[in-house]
Amino acid sequence: MNRHLMLFGLMAALLLATGFLQSWNNALAIVNMCLISAIMALGVNLQWGYAGLLNFGIMGLSAIGGLAVVLVASQPVAAAWHAGGGGILLSALIIGSTAAALIVIKHAVKPPRLRLLGITVTTLSGLFLLIVVYFPAREAIEAVDPTKTGFLGGVGLPIIVSWLFGALLAAGVAWLVGKVSLGLRSDYLAIATLGISEIIIAVLKNEEWLSRGVKNVSSLPRPVPYEVDLQQSEGFIALAERLGFGGVEFSAIIVKLCYAGLFSIVLLVLLWFAERLLRSPWGRMMRAIRDNETAARAMGKNVTARHLYLFVIGSGVVGMAGAMMTTLDGQFVPGTYNPLRFTFVIWVMVIAGGSGNNFGSILGGFLVWFFWVQSEPIGRGLLELLTIGFDEQSPIREHLLKNAAQARLVMMGLTLLLITRYAPKGLIPEETFRR
């Protein structure tokens, strides 16, 4: 516990130093992204730390969470619904009916040849109907004022509702993916989830009727006050002046504090849930399966089903974090999702913090994101120090300072190397529970 307090105290000191040396706006912006990153790392830890599931599809799950914000919180586009909404709904009905028919045929038709014929005919018929209905509807929707809308929009509910919907949507997609890929060996599972993640991003970029694609969805509603509204309050301006802040700066600080409060509540609730799960008999069983899957199967445990449970739960947590990130940004930008930022950095957080330990994952989320953001100014400062003896016009000095942003990748690699060398089980290793 002393180690926990020391490491979290060091993290708090780094954030406070950022506030004093740079700005409180910058420090709070880092805190908010640290909280979201910690939630993502917690979701991945549920999968990897508890069950040993190598999921490289975090990027796609985060994007699904972001899509949930669009579907729930944005206002519906009446003209788009009138133009092609019925066709989209009918397309969904065709897909559902075809899937249901295939399930019935698979279980009800016994002769293999007749079953194969039924599956083939049903699949081809469903695809034909889908092509006839879906493509005209999509074109009609995307033609509705494409510079401003060109998509169906959402249902206009409070944006916090989208966080729960993002978790459910990501969990549903994870269930479908898990039913197909959880029987694979761990390395093949990683490749499969990464490929499926890329497919999800490709769909979001190209299906403009759903998310405007690369045109992005902006001006999403917020669960906290707007800075402009705060600045119009005389009492707020007076308070800002009393505390020594300008009205604009103080309004931005208050808004970020509100976000931090909401994100902290979500993180604490998820941490409580994850700890209860870890220390329960079910959690001990999952760790036993992780440590010796063959022995667990010999004891009659349905390993694939147990893996599916945690795969779905962890993916739901990642989807919720993705929805929170889109809420913080105020826009949904499918083009910004890439594996380095939304998959591998999250994995560095889990490994560096300590896989199998929830507090370690949270610490990793804070620490790695802090250095991911601060590595550029720190790297530039170090390069300026190293080249202090060079002439101001030196091409070597200019080249090094010009590429200071690349220090981020060097620092991430160096951080992971040092942690894996001197703390191979992470900064806060997994606990060993004894009965």
Phi, psi and omega in degrees: 000322177298323178295318178302310184296321181295316182291317178291327175295320176297320178296318178297322179296321178297319180291320177295320178297323177298319179296317182285320186273330181251274175197153179290331175299314180295318181297318180289326175298320177294319180301315181298317179288330174296319180296316179294318178297322179296322178294317177299314180297324178296319178296318179292324179295326176301324181278310185276313184290326182270323189236353180073027180271122184268089183260113176256021181257025184298323180302312181295320179294322177296319179294324177296319175299319177296321177298324180301324178297318179296315184290331184264313193265333181286157181282144178292146178262102187301318182295322180292319177297320179293324183286319186210008181299321179298321179294322178294316178297319178295323177297318177297322178294321178296316180297314180296318180294320179296316179298317179296319179296321179295321178296317180296316180297318182299323185265335187264329183268118186272314181299126185303315183294318179294323178295317179297319178297316179298317179296317181296311181297317181295317180296312181295322179295317179297318179295319180297313180296322181296317179297319182294323186268317191289310188296317175298322179294318180297314180297322180293321180292314184290345178275352182278102178044062189297337180288338182243321183236260181072017176212169186284336184082198182240209183246001173072028178274165177304142190292334178295331176300327181294337177294317177292319179294324177299320177296316181293319181294315179295321178296320178296316177297320179297324178297316178296315180295317181296322179299332182270320195247350184290345175282353182282158174293159190304318181291323177291326176298319178298315180295317182296315181292325176295317178295318179295323177299318178295324178297318179300315180295319179299319178296315181294329178285331189255336180270084186293332180297339183267315187219017183065004176057226182284356176282343174071156174247116183245179178057040175289148180294166184234151177272002182234166181295158174273145180301320182298320179296320179293321182292342179274357179268122181295321179297322179294316180297320179296319178296318179299317180293324179296327180271359177086020179248157168281158183299318181293314181295317183292324178296320178295323178295316181297317179298316179294324176295322177297316176300316182299322178297314179297314182295323180295320178299314180298316181297317181294320178296315180294323178296317178300315179297315182295322179293318177299320179294318182298320187268000179278165174303324178296320178294320178295322177296319181296320179291327176294319177296318179299317185284328180209086184294324181297315179296322180295319178296321180295334178276003176090012179279138176277090188296316182298319179295318179295319176299320181297321179302308183289328177298318180290315181297311180298320179294324176298320178295318178295319178298320177298317178298322177297322177294321179295322179295317178296323176298316179296319180289330182080008179203157178246117186235093182302331183290345182274350182281120178221154185298326182298310184283319190257003175229300190285327175295323177295321177295323176299321179300314182294315182292316182292320181288321181129098181294142183090353179239119183296319178294325177296319179296320179294316177299317178299320178300317179290311188293313183292318180294322178302311181287333175297321180281317188273354183296327180293307177296324178295316179298320179295320178296319179295319180293323176295323178292319181291331183255023184295334179273356182278156173294148182301328182265010181298128180297328179295314180296315180299318181295316181296315181290326179295328182257026180297332181298333180288350177297338179303312182292322178297317182293321178297316179296318180294319179299312181296321180297315181294320181293315180292335178281313187258346175219070187299338178263010180097169181294324175236094186295164178296139178281151174256118182266135176239141181279000000 
